[in-house]
Each structure stands twice: as C-alpha cells, then as structure tokens.
Amino acid sequence: MRVKASVCREQEARQLDLAANDPLESRRKVAAAAAKAWGLEATQAEKREAGHLSPRDKLDAEITREFADEEE
C-alpha cells in the first residue's frame, strides 16, 4: 500500500514537533530521524501523485502484465 503525500507531510510535521519539544534527548533524536524519513517518503509520494513512474513501478507493471498473459 502506498501512502499519500499529505499523510507523509502530516507525520513529518508531527515528528518535527516532537524533535523540537520532547523532554528526552533520545526521543528527540528518534523523532528527528523519523521526520527525515517521512520527508523522503513524502517526496516520493508527490512524484507518484504527479504521474512520475519510477523504474520499480515500471518493472512491477511489466511483471503484472506477464502474469496476466500467462493466465490467458
């Protein structure tokens, strides 16, 4: 399942808030890393939603077509 860019950006913002405001340093570090990961995923989701297909998406589509052809 692919996550929408809006959800990724919401989670990124939530984690950035935790990174800035959590009282424990270790949790701030984890939240900062999580925010970075959500930001990267949001960028990928925005590309997908804009119609950009990654090489992996193209390969997945080819494999799906091969299976469909075999069933016929």
Backbone as XML, in Angstrom:
<?xml version="1.0"?>
<chain id="A" units="angstrom">
  <residue number="1" name="MET">
    <atom name="N" x="0.847" y="-1.180" z="0.000"/>
    <atom name="CA" x="0.000" y="0.000" z="0.000"/>
    <atom name="C" x="0.889" y="1.239" z="0.000"/>
  </residue>
  <residue number="2" name="ARG">
    <atom name="N" x="0.546" y="2.188" z="-0.823"/>
    <atom name="CA" x="1.289" y="3.435" z="-0.922"/>
    <atom name="C" x="0.598" y="4.495" z="-0.076"/>
  </residue>
  <residue number="3" name="VAL">
    <atom name="N" x="1.398" y="5.259" z="0.631"/>
    <atom name="CA" x="0.872" y="6.314" z="1.492"/>
    <atom name="C" x="0.828" y="7.614" z="0.701"/>
  </residue>
  <residue number="4" name="LYS">
    <atom name="N" x="-0.239" y="8.383" z="0.875"/>
    <atom name="CA" x="-0.386" y="9.659" z="0.174"/>
    <atom name="C" x="0.594" y="10.686" z="0.732"/>
  </residue>
  <residue number="5" name="ALA">
    <atom name="N" x="0.972" y="11.619" z="-0.125"/>
    <atom name="CA" x="1.919" y="12.657" z="0.264"/>
    <atom name="C" x="1.402" y="13.481" z="1.441"/>
  </residue>
  <residue number="6" name="SER">
    <atom name="N" x="0.107" y="13.746" z="1.457"/>
    <atom name="CA" x="-0.449" y="14.553" z="2.551"/>
    <atom name="C" x="-0.267" y="13.867" z="3.903"/>
  </residue>
  <residue number="7" name="VAL">
    <atom name="N" x="-0.435" y="12.554" z="3.936"/>
    <atom name="CA" x="-0.243" y="11.808" z="5.188"/>
    <atom name="C" x="1.226" y="11.865" z="5.602"/>
  </residue>
  <residue number="8" name="CYS">
    <atom name="N" x="2.109" y="11.706" z="4.623"/>
    <atom name="CA" x="3.548" y="11.771" z="4.913"/>
    <atom name="C" x="3.934" y="13.125" z="5.485"/>
  </residue>
  <residue number="9" name="ARG">
    <atom name="N" x="3.412" y="14.180" z="4.891"/>
    <atom name="CA" x="3.747" y="15.529" z="5.367"/>
    <atom name="C" x="3.188" y="15.771" z="6.770"/>
  </residue>
  <residue number="10" name="GLU">
    <atom name="N" x="1.998" y="15.226" z="7.057"/>
    <atom name="CA" x="1.436" y="15.359" z="8.410"/>
    <atom name="C" x="2.334" y="14.652" z="9.426"/>
  </residue>
  <residue number="11" name="GLN">
    <atom name="N" x="2.779" y="13.453" z="9.090"/>
    <atom name="CA" x="3.649" y="12.711" z="10.000"/>
    <atom name="C" x="5.006" y="13.389" z="10.154"/>
  </residue>
  <residue number="12" name="GLU">
    <atom name="N" x="5.507" y="13.925" z="9.062"/>
    <atom name="CA" x="6.773" y="14.656" z="9.123"/>
    <atom name="C" x="6.649" y="15.833" z="10.086"/>
  </residue>
  <residue number="13" name="ALA">
    <atom name="N" x="5.570" y="16.591" z="9.967"/>
    <atom name="CA" x="5.352" y="17.745" z="10.850"/>
    <atom name="C" x="5.220" y="17.305" z="12.308"/>
  </residue>
  <residue number="14" name="ARG">
    <atom name="N" x="4.504" y="16.216" z="12.528"/>
    <atom name="CA" x="4.335" y="15.695" z="13.892"/>
    <atom name="C" x="5.690" y="15.317" z="14.493"/>
  </residue>
  <residue number="15" name="GLN">
    <atom name="N" x="6.508" y="14.632" z="13.694"/>
    <atom name="CA" x="7.815" y="14.212" z="14.196"/>
    <atom name="C" x="8.750" y="15.403" z="14.405"/>
  </residue>
  <residue number="16" name="LEU">
    <atom name="N" x="8.656" y="16.401" z="13.534"/>
    <atom name="CA" x="9.469" y="17.612" z="13.732"/>
    <atom name="C" x="9.087" y="18.315" z="15.026"/>
  </residue>
  <residue number="17" name="ASP">
    <atom name="N" x="7.794" y="18.334" z="15.330"/>
    <atom name="CA" x="7.337" y="18.934" z="16.586"/>
    <atom name="C" x="7.902" y="18.165" z="17.780"/>
  </residue>
  <residue number="18" name="LEU">
    <atom name="N" x="7.851" y="16.836" z="17.698"/>
    <atom name="CA" x="8.413" y="16.023" z="18.781"/>
    <atom name="C" x="9.922" y="16.245" z="18.904"/>
  </residue>
  <residue number="19" name="ALA">
    <atom name="N" x="10.594" y="16.344" z="17.772"/>
    <atom name="CA" x="12.046" y="16.548" z="17.784"/>
    <atom name="C" x="12.418" y="17.874" z="18.446"/>
  </residue>
  <residue number="20" name="ALA">
    <atom name="N" x="11.531" y="18.844" z="18.326"/>
    <atom name="CA" x="11.814" y="20.154" z="18.909"/>
    <atom name="C" x="11.372" y="20.266" z="20.361"/>
  </residue>
  <residue number="21" name="ASN">
    <atom name="N" x="10.350" y="19.488" z="20.740"/>
    <atom name="CA" x="9.724" y="19.740" z="22.034"/>
    <atom name="C" x="9.737" y="18.597" z="23.039"/>
  </residue>
  <residue number="22" name="ASP">
    <atom name="N" x="10.165" y="17.409" z="22.647"/>
    <atom name="CA" x="10.142" y="16.299" z="23.596"/>
    <atom name="C" x="11.166" y="16.542" z="24.705"/>
  </residue>
  <residue number="23" name="PRO">
    <atom name="N" x="10.816" y="16.220" z="25.941"/>
    <atom name="CA" x="11.752" y="16.488" z="27.041"/>
    <atom name="C" x="12.976" y="15.561" z="27.051"/>
  </residue>
  <residue number="24" name="LEU">
    <atom name="N" x="12.885" y="14.413" z="26.390"/>
    <atom name="CA" x="14.008" y="13.474" z="26.410"/>
    <atom name="C" x="14.841" y="13.579" z="25.130"/>
  </residue>
  <residue number="25" name="GLU">
    <atom name="N" x="16.131" y="13.715" z="25.301"/>
    <atom name="CA" x="17.020" y="13.869" z="24.150"/>
    <atom name="C" x="16.965" y="12.661" z="23.224"/>
  </residue>
  <residue number="26" name="SER">
    <atom name="N" x="16.919" y="11.466" z="23.786"/>
    <atom name="CA" x="16.903" y="10.267" z="22.937"/>
    <atom name="C" x="15.651" y="10.231" z="22.051"/>
  </residue>
  <residue number="27" name="ARG">
    <atom name="N" x="14.523" y="10.645" z="22.592"/>
    <atom name="CA" x="13.292" y="10.670" z="21.788"/>
    <atom name="C" x="13.329" y="11.791" z="20.757"/>
  </residue>
  <residue number="28" name="ARG">
    <atom name="N" x="13.990" y="12.897" z="21.082"/>
    <atom name="CA" x="14.147" y="13.964" z="20.091"/>
    <atom name="C" x="14.970" y="13.483" z="18.903"/>
  </residue>
  <residue number="29" name="LYS">
    <atom name="N" x="16.028" y="12.709" z="19.178"/>
    <atom name="CA" x="16.864" y="12.177" z="18.101"/>
    <atom name="C" x="16.070" y="11.205" z="17.221"/>
  </residue>
  <residue number="30" name="VAL">
    <atom name="N" x="15.304" y="10.335" z="17.845"/>
    <atom name="CA" x="14.495" y="9.373" z="17.087"/>
    <atom name="C" x="13.450" y="10.116" z="16.258"/>
  </residue>
  <residue number="31" name="ALA">
    <atom name="N" x="12.827" y="11.114" z="16.844"/>
    <atom name="CA" x="11.812" y="11.892" z="16.126"/>
    <atom name="C" x="12.424" y="12.639" z="14.945"/>
  </residue>
  <residue number="32" name="ALA">
    <atom name="N" x="13.624" y="13.161" z="15.109"/>
    <atom name="CA" x="14.290" y="13.864" z="14.007"/>
    <atom name="C" x="14.573" y="12.903" z="12.853"/>
  </residue>
  <residue number="33" name="ALA">
    <atom name="N" x="15.026" y="11.701" z="13.185"/>
    <atom name="CA" x="15.279" y="10.695" z="12.148"/>
    <atom name="C" x="13.979" y="10.284" z="11.465"/>
  </residue>
  <residue number="34" name="ALA">
    <atom name="N" x="12.933" y="10.135" z="12.251"/>
    <atom name="CA" x="11.628" y="9.772" z="11.685"/>
    <atom name="C" x="11.104" y="10.876" z="10.778"/>
  </residue>
  <residue number="35" name="ALA">
    <atom name="N" x="11.283" y="12.118" z="11.166"/>
    <atom name="CA" x="10.840" y="13.247" z="10.344"/>
    <atom name="C" x="11.568" y="13.244" z="9.001"/>
  </residue>
  <residue number="36" name="LYS">
    <atom name="N" x="12.849" y="12.963" z="9.038"/>
    <atom name="CA" x="13.622" y="12.910" z="7.795"/>
    <atom name="C" x="13.080" y="11.799" z="6.881"/>
  </residue>
  <residue number="37" name="ALA">
    <atom name="N" x="12.809" y="10.639" z="7.459"/>
    <atom name="CA" x="12.285" y="9.514" z="6.678"/>
    <atom name="C" x="10.916" y="9.843" z="6.089"/>
  </residue>
  <residue number="38" name="TRP">
    <atom name="N" x="10.044" y="10.454" z="6.880"/>
    <atom name="CA" x="8.722" y="10.847" z="6.375"/>
    <atom name="C" x="8.858" y="11.880" z="5.260"/>
  </residue>
  <residue number="39" name="GLY">
    <atom name="N" x="9.813" y="12.776" z="5.385"/>
    <atom name="CA" x="10.024" y="13.775" z="4.341"/>
    <atom name="C" x="10.463" y="13.139" z="3.027"/>
  </residue>
  <residue number="40" name="LEU">
    <atom name="N" x="11.352" y="12.160" z="3.121"/>
    <atom name="CA" x="11.793" y="11.453" z="1.912"/>
    <atom name="C" x="10.639" y="10.689" z="1.271"/>
  </residue>
  <residue number="41" name="GLU">
    <atom name="N" x="9.838" y="10.038" z="2.088"/>
    <atom name="CA" x="8.683" y="9.308" z="1.564"/>
    <atom name="C" x="7.672" y="10.266" z="0.948"/>
  </residue>
  <residue number="42" name="ALA">
    <atom name="N" x="7.498" y="11.433" z="1.550"/>
    <atom name="CA" x="6.575" y="12.429" z="1.001"/>
    <atom name="C" x="7.035" y="12.882" z="-0.384"/>
  </residue>
  <residue number="43" name="THR">
    <atom name="N" x="8.325" y="13.065" z="-0.540"/>
    <atom name="CA" x="8.857" y="13.468" z="-1.844"/>
    <atom name="C" x="8.555" y="12.402" z="-2.890"/>
  </residue>
  <residue number="44" name="GLN">
    <atom name="N" x="8.762" y="11.153" z="-2.541"/>
    <atom name="CA" x="8.458" y="10.064" z="-3.471"/>
    <atom name="C" x="6.966" y="9.996" z="-3.772"/>
  </residue>
  <residue number="45" name="ALA">
    <atom name="N" x="6.140" y="10.178" z="-2.757"/>
    <atom name="CA" x="4.683" y="10.142" z="-2.954"/>
    <atom name="C" x="4.230" y="11.291" z="-3.850"/>
  </residue>
  <residue number="46" name="GLU">
    <atom name="N" x="4.825" y="12.456" z="-3.681"/>
    <atom name="CA" x="4.472" y="13.602" z="-4.526"/>
    <atom name="C" x="4.821" y="13.316" z="-5.989"/>
  </residue>
  <residue number="47" name="LYS">
    <atom name="N" x="5.947" y="12.667" z="-6.214"/>
    <atom name="CA" x="6.321" y="12.309" z="-7.585"/>
    <atom name="C" x="5.326" y="11.309" z="-8.167"/>
  </residue>
  <residue number="48" name="ARG">
    <atom name="N" x="4.961" y="10.299" z="-7.374"/>
    <atom name="CA" x="3.985" y="9.309" z="-7.854"/>
    <atom name="C" x="2.666" y="9.981" z="-8.180"/>
  </residue>
  <residue number="49" name="GLU">
    <atom name="N" x="2.224" y="10.862" z="-7.288"/>
    <atom name="CA" x="0.933" y="11.520" z="-7.471"/>
    <atom name="C" x="0.945" y="12.482" z="-8.657"/>
  </residue>
  <residue number="50" name="ALA">
    <atom name="N" x="2.124" y="12.955" z="-9.030"/>
    <atom name="CA" x="2.247" y="13.844" z="-10.183"/>
    <atom name="C" x="2.339" y="13.058" z="-11.491"/>
  </residue>
  <residue number="51" name="GLY">
    <atom name="N" x="2.348" y="11.728" z="-11.387"/>
    <atom name="CA" x="2.361" y="10.892" z="-12.577"/>
    <atom name="C" x="3.727" y="10.358" z="-12.962"/>
  </residue>
  <residue number="52" name="HIS">
    <atom name="N" x="4.743" y="10.662" z="-12.187"/>
    <atom name="CA" x="6.090" y="10.157" z="-12.468"/>
    <atom name="C" x="6.159" y="8.689" z="-12.053"/>
  </residue>
  <residue number="53" name="LEU">
    <atom name="N" x="6.612" y="7.837" z="-12.946"/>
    <atom name="CA" x="6.766" y="6.426" z="-12.629"/>
    <atom name="C" x="8.236" y="6.114" z="-12.395"/>
  </residue>
  <residue number="54" name="SER">
    <atom name="N" x="8.512" y="5.467" z="-11.296"/>
    <atom name="CA" x="9.884" y="5.058" z="-11.023"/>
    <atom name="C" x="10.180" y="3.779" z="-11.806"/>
  </residue>
  <residue number="55" name="PRO">
    <atom name="N" x="11.454" y="3.455" z="-11.984"/>
    <atom name="CA" x="11.787" y="2.196" z="-12.663"/>
    <atom name="C" x="11.162" y="0.985" z="-11.975"/>
  </residue>
  <residue number="56" name="ARG">
    <atom name="N" x="11.053" y="1.034" z="-10.669"/>
    <atom name="CA" x="10.436" y="-0.072" z="-9.933"/>
    <atom name="C" x="8.958" y="-0.188" z="-10.277"/>
  </residue>
  <residue number="57" name="ASP">
    <atom name="N" x="8.258" y="0.942" z="-10.411"/>
    <atom name="CA" x="6.849" y="0.906" z="-10.790"/>
    <atom name="C" x="6.682" y="0.310" z="-12.179"/>
  </residue>
  <residue number="58" name="LYS">
    <atom name="N" x="7.573" y="0.668" z="-13.096"/>
    <atom name="CA" x="7.509" y="0.137" z="-14.450"/>
    <atom name="C" x="7.755" y="-1.368" z="-14.450"/>
  </residue>
  <residue number="59" name="LEU">
    <atom name="N" x="8.714" y="-1.819" z="-13.654"/>
    <atom name="CA" x="9.003" y="-3.248" z="-13.557"/>
    <atom name="C" x="7.813" y="-3.996" z="-12.967"/>
  </residue>
  <residue number="60" name="ASP">
    <atom name="N" x="7.208" y="-3.440" z="-11.934"/>
    <atom name="CA" x="6.018" y="-4.058" z="-11.341"/>
    <atom name="C" x="4.907" y="-4.206" z="-12.372"/>
  </residue>
  <residue number="61" name="ALA">
    <atom name="N" x="4.712" y="-3.186" z="-13.200"/>
    <atom name="CA" x="3.674" y="-3.240" z="-14.227"/>
    <atom name="C" x="3.987" y="-4.322" z="-15.258"/>
  </residue>
  <residue number="62" name="GLU">
    <atom name="N" x="5.244" y="-4.452" z="-15.638"/>
    <atom name="CA" x="5.640" y="-5.485" z="-16.603"/>
    <atom name="C" x="5.394" y="-6.880" z="-16.041"/>
  </residue>
  <residue number="63" name="ILE">
    <atom name="N" x="5.744" y="-7.089" z="-14.792"/>
    <atom name="CA" x="5.541" y="-8.386" z="-14.151"/>
    <atom name="C" x="4.057" y="-8.711" z="-14.087"/>
  </residue>
  <residue number="64" name="THR">
    <atom name="N" x="3.241" y="-7.729" z="-13.737"/>
    <atom name="CA" x="1.793" y="-7.931" z="-13.671"/>
    <atom name="C" x="1.244" y="-8.318" z="-15.038"/>
  </residue>
  <residue number="65" name="ARG">
    <atom name="N" x="1.713" y="-7.649" z="-16.092"/>
    <atom name="CA" x="1.279" y="-7.988" z="-17.451"/>
    <atom name="C" x="1.679" y="-9.404" z="-17.826"/>
  </residue>
  <residue number="66" name="GLU">
    <atom name="N" x="2.892" y="-9.817" z="-17.434"/>
    <atom name="CA" x="3.345" y="-11.179" z="-17.741"/>
    <atom name="C" x="2.441" y="-12.213" z="-17.084"/>
  </residue>
  <residue number="67" name="PHE">
    <atom name="N" x="2.081" y="-11.987" z="-15.828"/>
    <atom name="CA" x="1.187" y="-12.916" z="-15.149"/>
    <atom name="C" x="-0.185" y="-12.958" z="-15.827"/>
  </residue>
  <residue number="68" name="ALA">
    <atom name="N" x="-0.672" y="-11.813" z="-16.225"/>
    <atom name="CA" x="-1.977" y="-11.741" z="-16.915"/>
    <atom name="C" x="-1.905" y="-12.498" z="-18.237"/>
  </residue>
  <residue number="69" name="ASP">
    <atom name="N" x="-0.797" y="-12.346" z="-18.969"/>
    <atom name="CA" x="-0.630" y="-13.037" z="-20.237"/>
    <atom name="C" x="-0.572" y="-14.547" z="-20.044"/>
  </residue>
  <residue number="70" name="GLU">
    <atom name="N" x="0.078" y="-14.998" z="-18.972"/>
    <atom name="CA" x="0.172" y="-16.433" z="-18.702"/>
    <atom name="C" x="-1.193" y="-17.042" z="-18.396"/>
  </residue>
  <residue number="71" name="GLU">
    <atom name="N" x="-2.053" y="-16.267" z="-17.733"/>
    <atom name="CA" x="-3.390" y="-16.775" z="-17.390"/>
    <atom name="C" x="-4.253" y="-16.947" z="-18.617"/>
  </residue>
  <residue number="72" name="GLU">
    <atom name="N" x="-4.003" y="-16.133" z="-19.639"/>
    <atom name="CA" x="-4.797" y="-16.208" z="-20.858"/>
    <atom name="C" x="-4.337" y="-17.393" z="-21.643"/>
  </residue>
</chain>
